[in-house]
């Protein structure tokens, strides 16, 4: 894709193309169930400084639920310079932003589906959720989880978010989930690279070091799905893995993990999303500017700010955008690095948006 020709077809006159490119690299969560034109996230979307948004339960009205959510999503899309990724964590089981109590279909846990190990059952439930997302205007789901099941992992195994401890079974189940989403033109994001299942702590609340527990087989589902050309996007984990990066940077900030392993060794060419940059594994141990600079240099394409973790400061989208732009202008991040991520994101958006 030619970046400049793409920019010229979508950018309103008078808008800085660098602003737009950086904006496509930022995803934000917001509050409210209706469009608020003074909301900082809405304003940033309108200015082209945020390229994707997250939907949480807090954005779902208990009155005229589906219609209200569609209206909210359409309002953001109408304001956007470039069509937005409207994203959600709709894994099923306990990670279920669209509650059955408000009329949305039920979706069992990944472990339930893995234990059944029946492609028809997985397809049935995955079709249900993908269709639901599609009709609401949600075009990107942070699923499936392709971590290996470990019941001792508090954030994944204990919550039945993984299909199986067998890499082959995980890849098989994930393939069915992805195929269902593809049919309904909803993008999927595999998570959490390079493997979070062996952790014994939760990176939402601090450092999760898997150096002594992680195994190479945790890469296997990613390798298979990449080789089969059905992995559009992958989310990084904030786990520390001394086997992959001797400096023990969290994977999200680690060039050996993101570029060295995922890009160069596994050959992944799609979009890389960070896990939430407000999680305490990052926010408690790195400055905001430092963490964003390291993540982008490592090879992350989209930086996520959920504003969904209690006790963590809400970050302003305009401030996030300003910091990244200053890093580029001051030579800390090469403009070409921004172009590469922008091109990847636009290629993914062109597929169905």
Secondary structure, 3 states (H helix, E strand, C coil): CCHHHHHHHHCCCCCCHHHHHHHCCEEEECCCCCCCCCCHHHHHHHCCCCCEEEECHHHCCCCCHHHHHHHHHHHHHHHCCCCCEEEECEEECCEECCCHHHCCCCCCCHHHHHHHCCHHHHHHHHHHHHHHHHHHCCCEECCCECCCCCCCCCCCHHHCCCCCCCHHHHHHHHHHHHHHHHHCCCEEEEEEECCCCCCCCCCCCCCCECCCCCCHHHHHHHHHHHHCCCCCEEEECCCECCCCCCCCCEHHHCHHHHHHHHHHHCCCCCEEEEEECCCHHHHCCCCHHHHHHHHHHHCCCEEEECCCCCCCCCCCHHHHHHHHHHHHHCCCCCHHHHHHHHHHHHHHHHHHC
